[in-house]
Structure formats: C-alpha cells, structure tokens
Amino acid sequence: MLANYGWVILGHVIGCLIYGGLYALTVTKMGTDMSHPLVQMIIDTSETKTLGYKELGVNGMLLVMIKAMLCNWLVTLGVVMAFTSSSTIGKIVAMWLPILIFFGQGFEHAVVNMFVIPAGMMLGTDVSMADWWLWNQIPVLIGNFIGGAVFTGAMLYLSQYGFGKRSEVKPIAKTQHGLRVMEETAVPVDKRR
C-alpha cells in the first residue's frame, strides 16, 4: 500500500507542477505581465501556507497537521455521503457540502498545495523547496492520511463490523452494470450491538 501511495504522490506532484507552470505562463501572459490580481494572491497564499506555519514553529507544524486532518475528514465524508443517493444530482449535492466546508474554512489539502505552492514559487515567492516540503507538504500528507483513514475509514469500518471480527456479518452485494454494489449488511437482530 505504501508503494502505491508513493506513486500516487509522485503522479500528483508531476501533474500539479505541469499545471502550475502552464497556469503561471497564462496568468502572466508568458511572463511579461505580473499585474494580474491572481498572481499576487497565489504568491501570498503560498507564503501563508509555508512561511506562516514556519513562524509559529512547533505550533505551526501541529496546526498544519490538524487542518490537514480536518480537511480530509470532510473530503472522505463527501465520498461516503455520495453513496447516500442513487441519483447523479443527489450524489453531487451530497459530496458538494463537505468539500465546500473544507475549502471555505481554509483547511489544508495535499493535492491543492501541490499546485498552489509551486505556482507561487514559479511566480516569485520567497518560499524555498525545503519550506514547501517541511512546513507544508509532508505534514499535510500525514494529516490528510490520518483524517481519511482514521476519522472516516476506521470509524466507518467500526460502525459496520465492530471491534472484533464477526463471522455472522456478511455483506450482501448485487451487480449493477458489471460492478458489485453494496446493498445492505445482514446482521441478525439478536446479534446486533
């Protein structure tokens, strides 16, 4: 699993660097005009997401990890909530709300930061590669993993299967369009906790 995680991170970094480079070229009119308001906004954001935490020291490291945990908790809840509807519009609305909340509250998402911080660096911010990785990317990756795996994944698992492995819990699945879709979990009433 960790090898796969590494490949996913590498793919995201490459894709975000390419997108960030192309975006920097378009927003600056091929490097000739730095007056676009988004240029300064990306520079300020990349400095806040790195140097702002660096100024706080250990508290900054803890803060960025907490913001990352809360972020991916909401993102993964959006994924789970999409399963609550069978219609496309229902799925979109269900996953939209938690993602809107994480974005509106300024939480830290690893993939977003893989674009914003390098784009700011390309546009001339004072953020170094070490600042990016030490004060943002590594703690955000760890926090996002904890938020998704523990706060949503583990709690969802425990809500379905409890703390012990119970053989009487058998998922019932049906097939739709060649995919196995979870329909319900059959647990006898007398065996429920």
Backbone as CSV, one residue per row, in Angstrom:
resi,resn,N_x,N_y,N_z,CA_x,CA_y,CA_z,C_x,C_y,C_z
1,MET,0.818,-1.184,0.000,0.000,0.000,0.000,0.870,1.260,0.000
2,LEU,1.969,1.270,0.774,2.816,2.455,0.825,3.494,2.740,-0.513
3,ALA,3.855,1.675,-1.240,4.445,1.882,-2.566,3.429,2.555,-3.488
4,ASN,2.194,2.105,-3.429,1.142,2.715,-4.233,0.940,4.172,-3.831
5,TYR,0.950,4.430,-2.527,0.812,5.789,-2.006,1.915,6.684,-2.566
6,GLY,3.142,6.163,-2.617,4.267,6.916,-3.166,4.080,7.242,-4.640
7,TRP,3.606,6.261,-5.423,3.354,6.502,-6.847,2.239,7.535,-7.049
8,VAL,1.223,7.478,-6.219,0.125,8.448,-6.312,0.634,9.852,-6.019
9,ILE,1.453,9.986,-4.973,2.014,11.296,-4.628,2.879,11.814,-5.768
10,LEU,3.739,10.959,-6.320,4.601,11.360,-7.433,3.767,11.821,-8.637
11,GLY,2.726,11.070,-8.957,1.863,11.447,-10.075,1.186,12.784,-9.845
12,HIS,0.715,13.010,-8.622,0.089,14.295,-8.297,1.089,15.442,-8.391
13,VAL,2.290,15.239,-7.864,3.304,16.295,-7.910,3.625,16.646,-9.364
14,ILE,3.850,15.641,-10.204,4.178,15.891,-11.612,3.034,16.638,-12.302
15,GLY,1.811,16.144,-12.112,0.657,16.790,-12.744,0.462,18.216,-12.273
16,CYS,0.615,18.449,-10.973,0.436,19.794,-10.422,1.545,20.736,-10.860
17,LEU,2.768,20.238,-10.975,3.868,21.084,-11.450,3.649,21.497,-12.902
18,ILE,3.203,20.560,-13.711,2.917,20.889,-15.119,1.789,21.909,-15.196
19,TYR,0.700,21.645,-14.471,-0.430,22.573,-14.482,-0.017,23.939,-13.933
20,GLY,0.744,23.943,-12.820,1.195,25.197,-12.224,2.061,26.004,-13.178
21,GLY,2.964,25.326,-13.893,3.810,26.010,-14.874,2.993,26.617,-16.009
22,LEU,2.062,25.837,-16.536,1.211,26.350,-17.615,0.322,27.490,-17.126
23,TYR,-0.189,27.359,-15.896,-1.023,28.423,-15.333,-0.210,29.699,-15.135
24,ALA,1.019,29.565,-14.619,1.874,30.737,-14.421,2.148,31.442,-15.744
25,LEU,2.331,30.668,-16.806,2.550,31.277,-18.127,1.313,32.015,-18.619
26,THR,0.137,31.449,-18.392,-1.077,32.111,-18.895,-1.452,33.333,-18.067
27,VAL,-1.338,33.246,-16.729,-1.755,34.362,-15.881,-0.795,35.553,-16.007
28,THR,0.443,35.287,-16.407,1.426,36.372,-16.580,1.631,36.745,-18.046
29,LYS,0.795,36.224,-18.917,0.928,36.466,-20.367,2.346,36.133,-20.830
30,MET,2.719,34.876,-20.566,4.023,34.329,-20.940,5.174,35.040,-20.223
31,GLY,4.927,35.430,-18.961,5.960,36.041,-18.141,6.186,37.519,-18.380
32,THR,5.313,38.166,-19.147,5.516,39.579,-19.476,4.699,40.539,-18.622
33,ASP,3.686,40.032,-17.896,2.804,40.923,-17.142,2.476,40.286,-15.787
34,MET,3.014,40.848,-14.736,2.787,40.326,-13.391,1.678,41.085,-12.661
35,SER,0.876,41.882,-13.377,-0.112,42.746,-12.740,-1.457,42.067,-12.469
36,HIS,-1.657,40.875,-12.985,-2.936,40.185,-12.760,-3.121,39.958,-11.258
37,PRO,-4.315,40.249,-10.715,-4.519,40.098,-9.262,-4.302,38.675,-8.748
38,LEU,-4.519,37.672,-9.573,-4.310,36.294,-9.133,-2.839,35.973,-8.905
39,VAL,-1.945,36.691,-9.574,-0.511,36.467,-9.369,-0.159,36.757,-7.915
40,GLN,-0.555,37.941,-7.425,-0.241,38.295,-6.038,-0.987,37.408,-5.054
41,MET,-2.215,37.010,-5.397,-2.976,36.141,-4.495,-2.291,34.783,-4.337
42,ILE,-1.784,34.213,-5.421,-1.099,32.914,-5.347,0.217,33.050,-4.590
43,ILE,0.938,34.150,-4.804,2.181,34.385,-4.062,1.885,34.493,-2.574
44,ASP,0.881,35.289,-2.209,0.524,35.455,-0.792,0.061,34.140,-0.170
45,THR,-0.744,33.388,-0.920,-1.252,32.110,-0.409,-0.126,31.124,-0.181
46,SER,0.809,31.042,-1.124,1.911,30.085,-0.960,2.816,30.476,0.209
47,GLU,2.983,31.766,0.458,3.776,32.195,1.609,3.045,31.902,2.912
48,THR,1.732,32.145,2.947,0.941,31.869,4.148,0.943,30.387,4.468
49,LYS,0.866,29.534,3.439,0.787,28.085,3.638,2.131,27.457,4.013
50,THR,3.192,28.236,3.986,4.511,27.699,4.357,5.170,28.567,5.429
51,LEU,5.496,29.791,5.071,6.219,30.672,5.984,5.372,31.045,7.202
52,GLY,4.065,31.098,7.015,3.166,31.382,8.131,3.260,30.311,9.211
53,TYR,3.322,29.051,8.794,3.470,27.949,9.764,4.881,27.913,10.337
54,LYS,5.864,28.238,9.494,7.253,28.232,9.942,7.459,29.241,11.069
55,GLU,6.825,30.404,10.972,6.942,31.437,12.008,6.396,30.953,13.352
56,LEU,5.417,30.054,13.316,4.817,29.541,14.552,5.613,28.394,15.161
57,GLY,6.600,27.872,14.435,7.448,26.796,14.939,6.673,25.499,15.141
58,VAL,6.836,24.883,16.311,6.177,23.605,16.608,4.658,23.750,16.538
59,ASN,4.143,24.863,17.041,2.697,25.098,16.965,2.221,25.174,15.517
60,GLY,3.047,25.729,14.639,2.707,25.786,13.215,2.635,24.399,12.603
61,MET,3.580,23.534,12.997,3.584,22.159,12.492,2.326,21.422,12.960
62,LEU,1.980,21.597,14.225,0.778,20.972,14.771,-0.474,21.534,14.108
63,LEU,-0.516,22.838,13.913,-1.664,23.485,13.282,-1.892,22.985,11.852
64,VAL,-0.829,22.898,11.066,-0.983,22.458,9.683,-1.454,21.003,9.620
65,MET,-0.979,20.173,10.559,-1.429,18.770,10.578,-2.906,18.663,10.976
66,ILE,-3.328,19.460,11.949,-4.738,19.438,12.355,-5.626,19.915,11.214
67,LYS,-5.226,20.985,10.544,-6.010,21.489,9.410,-6.076,20.458,8.281
68,ALA,-5.000,19.690,8.101,-4.983,18.639,7.081,-5.880,17.474,7.475
69,MET,-5.889,17.112,8.763,-6.768,16.031,9.225,-8.233,16.414,9.031
70,LEU,-8.573,17.624,9.428,-9.951,18.082,9.271,-10.349,18.146,7.795
71,CYS,-9.414,18.545,6.957,-9.677,18.632,5.522,-10.064,17.277,4.945
72,ASN,-9.225,16.294,5.149,-9.508,15.009,4.511,-10.634,14.261,5.199
73,TRP,-10.915,14.579,6.443,-12.099,14.035,7.091,-13.327,14.494,6.307
74,LEU,-13.372,15.777,5.978,-14.511,16.297,5.214,-14.531,15.757,3.786
75,VAL,-13.364,15.667,3.145,-13.314,15.156,1.770,-13.819,13.712,1.718
76,THR,-13.348,12.879,2.650,-13.783,11.476,2.631,-15.238,11.336,3.066
77,LEU,-15.717,12.227,3.931,-17.150,12.221,4.251,-17.976,12.553,3.012
78,GLY,-17.452,13.438,2.171,-18.129,13.746,0.912,-18.255,12.516,0.026
79,VAL,-17.210,11.713,0.002,-17.257,10.472,-0.781,-18.299,9.517,-0.199
80,VAL,-18.284,9.353,1.120,-19.249,8.466,1.767,-20.670,8.989,1.559
81,MET,-20.851,10.292,1.702,-22.188,10.862,1.546,-22.737,10.688,0.134
82,ALA,-21.852,10.607,-0.850,-22.305,10.379,-2.223,-23.016,9.039,-2.359
83,PHE,-22.691,8.088,-1.487,-23.347,6.777,-1.516,-24.770,6.818,-0.947
84,THR,-25.160,7.946,-0.363,-26.493,8.034,0.229,-27.582,8.285,-0.796
85,SER,-27.207,8.542,-2.030,-28.188,8.816,-3.071,-27.969,7.892,-4.262
86,SER,-29.042,7.616,-4.955,-28.910,6.805,-6.166,-28.938,7.670,-7.422
87,SER,-29.306,8.944,-7.289,-29.342,9.828,-8.458,-28.033,10.606,-8.575
88,THR,-27.699,10.994,-9.787,-26.468,11.748,-10.016,-26.511,13.088,-9.302
89,ILE,-27.617,13.814,-9.413,-27.702,15.123,-8.773,-27.638,14.987,-7.252
90,GLY,-28.236,13.944,-6.714,-28.169,13.693,-5.279,-26.753,13.427,-4.819
91,LYS,-25.995,12.654,-5.596,-24.597,12.371,-5.265,-23.766,13.654,-5.296
92,ILE,-24.002,14.483,-6.294,-23.252,15.740,-6.426,-23.532,16.655,-5.233
93,VAL,-24.801,16.809,-4.890,-25.170,17.679,-3.763,-24.594,17.137,-2.462
94,ALA,-24.676,15.813,-2.270,-24.190,15.206,-1.023,-22.691,15.400,-0.845
95,MET,-21.910,15.281,-1.916,-20.460,15.433,-1.750,-20.018,16.883,-1.831
96,TRP,-20.848,17.747,-2.375,-20.502,19.156,-2.510,-20.384,19.847,-1.156
97,LEU,-21.293,19.576,-0.239,-21.332,20.291,1.033,-20.056,20.128,1.866
98,PRO,-19.572,18.909,2.148,-18.334,18.803,2.941,-17.124,19.427,2.248
99,ILE,-17.073,19.346,0.929,-15.939,19.919,0.208,-16.000,21.446,0.249
100,LEU,-17.201,22.001,0.137,-17.375,23.445,0.276,-16.938,23.903,1.664
101,ILE,-17.286,23.135,2.688,-16.922,23.484,4.062,-15.399,23.474,4.235
102,PHE,-14.710,22.423,3.760,-13.247,22.378,3.927,-12.585,23.529,3.196
103,PHE,-13.077,23.849,2.028,-12.472,24.931,1.250,-12.744,26.276,1.916
104,GLY,-13.978,26.474,2.367,-14.354,27.737,2.995,-13.652,27.979,4.316
105,GLN,-13.319,26.922,5.045,-12.659,27.084,6.332,-11.134,27.132,6.220
106,GLY,-10.617,27.021,5.008,-9.179,27.181,4.801,-8.333,26.024,5.276
107,PHE,-8.871,24.809,5.207,-8.103,23.644,5.617,-7.058,23.302,4.559
108,GLU,-6.171,22.381,4.895,-5.022,22.055,4.049,-5.213,20.728,3.318
109,HIS,-5.180,20.774,1.991,-5.302,19.575,1.170,-4.014,19.402,0.375
110,ALA,-3.423,18.225,0.456,-2.108,17.971,-0.140,-2.073,18.259,-1.635
111,VAL,-3.083,17.821,-2.371,-3.049,17.984,-3.825,-3.232,19.453,-4.208
112,VAL,-4.098,20.153,-3.509,-4.263,21.593,-3.770,-2.937,22.306,-3.542
113,ASN,-2.254,21.954,-2.442,-0.981,22.598,-2.125,0.120,22.234,-3.106
114,MET,0.015,21.068,-3.742,0.995,20.691,-4.765,0.893,21.593,-5.988
115,PHE,-0.243,22.268,-6.139,-0.384,23.263,-7.209,-0.048,24.660,-6.699
116,VAL,-0.686,25.079,-5.609,-0.610,26.471,-5.161,0.814,26.876,-4.787
117,ILE,1.497,26.072,-3.996,2.821,26.477,-3.509,3.855,26.506,-4.629
118,PRO,3.963,25.463,-5.475,4.914,25.575,-6.591,4.554,26.694,-7.576
119,ALA,3.258,26.917,-7.797,2.865,28.024,-8.679,3.343,29.345,-8.098
120,GLY,3.196,29.511,-6.781,3.711,30.718,-6.130,5.219,30.828,-6.265
121,MET,5.910,29.687,-6.154,7.362,29.691,-6.315,7.755,30.096,-7.733
122,MET,7.000,29.619,-8.720,7.274,29.981,-10.111,6.996,31.457,-10.383
123,LEU,6.080,32.029,-9.585,5.714,33.432,-9.776,6.576,34.380,-8.941
124,GLY,7.516,33.845,-8.143,8.482,34.692,-7.462,8.346,34.811,-5.957
125,THR,7.623,33.930,-5.312,7.532,33.987,-3.854,8.863,33.637,-3.206
126,ASP,8.998,33.977,-1.928,10.244,33.699,-1.199,10.238,32.338,-0.529
127,VAL,9.440,31.423,-0.984,9.329,30.088,-0.401,10.368,29.175,-1.056
128,SER,11.133,28.475,-0.231,12.117,27.527,-0.761,11.494,26.135,-0.866
129,MET,12.190,25.245,-1.532,11.744,23.858,-1.646,11.650,23.220,-0.256
130,ALA,12.610,23.522,0.623,12.580,22.995,1.983,11.377,23.538,2.757
131,ASP,11.083,24.835,2.588,9.900,25.417,3.245,8.639,24.699,2.793
132,TRP,8.526,24.469,1.489,7.342,23.802,0.942,7.171,22.422,1.562
133,TRP,8.198,21.605,1.513,8.058,20.212,1.953,8.042,20.072,3.478
134,LEU,8.896,20.827,4.188,8.957,20.684,5.649,7.782,21.325,6.376
135,TRP,7.368,22.498,5.912,6.352,23.239,6.647,4.965,23.112,6.041
136,ASN,4.842,22.336,4.948,3.504,22.125,4.417,3.306,20.711,3.889
137,GLN,3.984,20.353,2.829,3.622,19.135,2.102,3.707,17.862,2.940
138,ILE,4.790,17.647,3.666,4.916,16.421,4.462,3.892,16.375,5.600
139,PRO,3.766,17.435,6.414,2.742,17.360,7.464,1.323,17.286,6.916
140,VAL,1.071,17.895,5.765,-0.270,17.834,5.178,-0.551,16.432,4.644
141,LEU,0.422,15.801,4.030,0.228,14.422,3.575,-0.092,13.507,4.758
142,ILE,0.645,13.666,5.851,0.400,12.848,7.046,-0.984,13.147,7.621
143,GLY,-1.312,14.424,7.754,-2.607,14.811,8.294,-3.768,14.368,7.426
144,ASN,-3.631,14.504,6.100,-4.683,14.035,5.197,-4.887,12.536,5.327
145,PHE,-3.782,11.788,5.460,-3.890,10.342,5.610,-4.629,9.992,6.901
146,ILE,-4.259,10.639,7.996,-4.923,10.375,9.282,-6.398,10.745,9.198
147,GLY,-6.696,11.902,8.639,-8.086,12.342,8.540,-8.959,11.392,7.750
148,GLY,-8.435,10.892,6.642,-9.223,9.974,5.820,-9.263,8.565,6.364
149,ALA,-8.104,8.067,6.782,-8.029,6.669,7.219,-8.630,6.454,8.606
150,VAL,-8.350,7.357,9.536,-8.811,7.158,10.913,-10.204,7.744,11.125
151,PHE,-10.361,9.033,10.834,-11.625,9.695,11.162,-12.802,9.180,10.335
152,THR,-12.556,8.807,9.094,-13.654,8.286,8.282,-13.530,6.786,8.079
153,GLY,-12.411,6.329,7.552,-12.250,4.911,7.217,-12.409,3.976,8.401
154,ALA,-11.665,4.217,9.462,-11.730,3.336,10.636,-13.089,3.423,11.321
155,MET,-13.639,4.633,11.409,-14.945,4.780,12.062,-16.057,4.117,11.243
156,LEU,-15.961,4.205,9.934,-16.944,3.527,9.075,-16.824,2.017,9.239
157,TYR,-15.599,1.523,9.285,-15.374,0.097,9.483,-15.940,-0.352,10.831
158,LEU,-15.604,0.388,11.886,-16.096,0.022,13.218,-17.613,0.091,13.311
159,SER,-18.222,1.032,12.612,-19.684,1.122,12.659,-20.342,-0.074,11.974
160,GLN,-19.641,-0.688,11.050,-20.194,-1.828,10.326,-19.825,-3.168,10.958
161,TYR,-18.608,-3.270,11.463,-18.101,-4.563,11.914,-17.732,-4.616,13.391
162,GLY,-17.718,-3.510,14.087,-17.356,-3.511,15.495,-15.866,-3.710,15.688
163,PHE,-15.465,-3.991,16.932,-14.045,-4.143,17.253,-13.520,-5.539,16.968
164,GLY,-14.363,-6.529,17.006,-13.915,-7.894,16.739,-14.381,-8.344,15.367
165,LYS,-13.720,-9.334,14.850,-14.110,-9.893,13.566,-15.297,-10.811,13.805
166,ARG,-16.425,-10.441,13.246,-17.634,-11.221,13.472,-18.003,-11.942,12.178
167,SER,-17.988,-13.248,12.230,-18.235,-14.026,11.019,-19.691,-13.965,10.582
168,GLU,-20.616,-13.634,11.492,-22.018,-13.607,11.103,-22.383,-12.364,10.285
169,VAL,-21.470,-11.407,10.171,-21.721,-10.222,9.367,-21.282,-10.524,7.942
170,LYS,-22.246,-10.649,7.064,-21.937,-10.982,5.680,-22.534,-9.914,4.761
171,PRO,-21.677,-9.178,4.056,-22.205,-8.176,3.141,-22.993,-8.846,2.016
172,ILE,-24.095,-8.287,1.685,-24.890,-8.763,0.562,-24.693,-7.754,-0.555
173,ALA,-24.244,-8.223,-1.692,-23.982,-7.322,-2.806,-24.833,-7.721,-3.995
174,LYS,-25.139,-6.755,-4.810,-25.828,-7.037,-6.062,-24.969,-6.474,-7.191
175,THR,-25.225,-6.924,-8.377,-24.441,-6.474,-9.505,-25.250,-5.484,-10.324
176,GLN,-24.636,-4.335,-10.606,-25.224,-3.328,-11.472,-24.179,-2.954,-12.506
177,HIS,-24.497,-3.079,-13.741,-23.601,-2.713,-14.835,-22.233,-3.359,-14.682
178,GLY,-22.199,-4.593,-14.218,-20.946,-5.326,-14.081,-20.166,-5.002,-12.822
179,LEU,-20.667,-4.084,-11.979,-19.970,-3.723,-10.743,-20.726,-4.278,-9.549
180,ARG,-19.974,-4.718,-8.540,-20.625,-5.180,-7.316,-20.882,-3.962,-6.443
181,VAL,-22.124,-3.779,-6.073,-22.540,-2.624,-5.297,-23.080,-3.107,-3.960
182,MET,-22.615,-2.515,-2.865,-23.091,-2.891,-1.548,-24.550,-2.481,-1.414
183,GLU,-25.377,-3.448,-1.076,-26.799,-3.172,-0.918,-27.165,-3.041,0.550
184,GLU,-26.749,-3.992,1.372,-27.047,-3.949,2.803,-26.093,-4.901,3.516
185,THR,-26.034,-4.767,4.799,-25.249,-5.687,5.622,-26.238,-6.449,6.488
186,ALA,-26.261,-7.762,6.333,-27.221,-8.580,7.055,-26.645,-9.018,8.386
187,VAL,-27.234,-8.546,9.469,-26.859,-8.950,10.820,-28.158,-9.315,11.546
188,PRO,-28.238,-10.547,12.052,-29.444,-10.920,12.788,-29.688,-9.951,13.948
189,VAL,-30.954,-9.645,14.204,-31.315,-8.674,15.230,-30.718,-9.026,16.580
190,ASP,-30.714,-10.300,16.949,-30.208,-10.679,18.258,-28.676,-10.580,18.355
191,LYS,-27.980,-10.427,17.225,-26.519,-10.339,17.218,-26.027,-8.894,17.170
192,ARG,-26.946,-7.949,16.993,-26.538,-6.542,16.890,-26.110,-6.012,18.243
193,ARG,-25.170,-5.087,18.222,-24.680,-4.486,19.471,-25.537,-3.312,19.863
